[in-house]
Amino acid sequence: MCAGLIEALVVIIINVKREGDLKSIGKMAVTAQLARARVNRFLLSEIGSQFCAGDPELDALNEIWRVPILLVTPALIVGQVGEAAVHSVTRVLQSFTPILEIHASAEKLRKRRNAAIKSAFLQARKG
């Protein structure tokens, strides 16, 4: 976990240096986890517990964290069904894939990955 966070910070620093916006690094470096948490709160309260936020990617030019919305089961990340955008300084949820579109994408993924989903549930039951 800690190694992943360090790698994420290195990627952020490299991306910010490429954009030439070094003054913003202090504000943005600490918000990836908060952006992910912000999206997870939104998903749980507005969409459902079968979804979670993936690893945020920084768009330093626009000061936005792009956070994938994932369909998950107990032991399997089924796939991406949408995306949310969180402001990298204010942590405000600026946009997200429409809820009906998220549910439609999730249904398509469930049909396509049905065997893997059933297997994941069986593995989770076995412990």
C-alpha positions, 0 to 999 in steps of 0.5 A, spaced: 500 500 500 505 504 502 509 503 495 503 504 491 502 511 494 509 513 493 509 511 486 503 515 485 506 521 488 512 520 483 507 520 477 504 526 480 511 530 480 513 528 474 506 530 470 506 536 474 514 538 472 512 536 465 506 541 465 511 546 468 506 548 474 511 546 480 507 551 485 501 547 485 505 540 487 503 541 494 496 542 493 495 536 489 500 531 491 495 530 497 489 529 494 489 523 490 486 519 496 481 524 498 479 524 491 478 517 491 474 517 497 470 523 495 467 519 489 466 513 493 462 517 498 458 519 492 457 512 489 455 509 496 450 514 497 447 515 490 448 509 486 450 503 490 455 498 494 457 494 487 461 500 485 467 503 487 472 508 485 479 506 482 486 509 482 485 517 480 489 520 475 491 527 475 490 532 469 494 537 472 493 542 466 485 542 468 487 541 476 482 535 475 483 528 478 479 523 473 477 517 477 474 511 474 468 508 477 468 500 477 463 495 478 466 490 483 464 484 487 467 480 493 474 478 490 473 481 483 474 488 479 469 486 474 471 493 470 470 500 469 463 503 468 464 510 468 468 516 470 468 522 475 472 528 475 474 531 482 477 538 482 484 537 485 484 543 490 477 543 492 475 536 492 469 538 489 465 532 485 465 536 478 462 531 473 460 524 473 458 519 468 450 519 468 447 514 473 443 511 468 449 510 463 453 507 469 447 502 470 447 500 463 454 499 463 454 495 469 449 490 466 453 489 460 459 487 464 455 482 468 452 479 462 459 479 459 463 476 465 458 472 468 462 466 469 468 470 472 463 473 477 459 467 479 466 464 480 468 470 485 462 469 489 463 462 490 471 463 492 468 469 497 463 464 500 469 458 501 473 464 505 
